[in-house]
Amino acid sequence: MSQSSSSLPAAPDDVLRAAGVTFRVHTHPPVRTAEDVRRETGLSVADSVKTLVFTADDDRVFLVAFPGLARLGYGRLARAVGVPRSRLRPAGEEVLRSLGMEPGGVSPVCGAPGVTVVFDAAVPGMGTVYCGSGRADRSLEVAAADLLRLAGDPLVADVADVADAPVGPGARTERPDKDEEPRPGARSPSSG
């Protein structure tokens, strides 16, 4: 999936601009975690949409957008996209680069062809949100409805656990489903 910089897809803000979408860019120090967002940007994590990138063994790429305070249910995601959990993997930096994005700045707005965008069912009702811009040092402020519209034919499914979302410094924003077996080599909370 390596591409030269001249063949990278359009940046998220360029996609928004080309579609005539109203949005605002917030510049800040680079961020990677919800705590970084709280500390470095002054933006509301509760009003944010976090996006993670996953790949499947068949080379499919999924952008998964969910509320910033929620936790992603990996099993729920796998079921929603029709991929066995064991074949769904977090994307590496090479895949991010091929999308024109960097860690800490992943956006649900993507100009790359063939990418499936998955939105948690809570996102359409969020109103105006903050999301990644493709870069870790900029965030976009945009209507959630515009994010869904620009995704073309997004998949909307219950992939996150919003009800008992973590809050406070150091809170994790993704976890395996409660009913999932731990992955081989994964540490359990008691293994410290």
Secondary structure, DSSP 8 states (H G I E B T S, - for coil): ----GGG----HHHHHHHTT--EEEEE-S---SHHHHHHHH---GGGEEEEEEEEETTS-EEEEEEETTSEEEHHHHHHHHT--GGGEEE--HHHHHHTT--TT---S----TTEEEEEETTGGG--EEEEE-SSTTEEEEEEHHHHHHHTSS-EEE--EE-TT---STT---EE--TTS---TT---GGG-
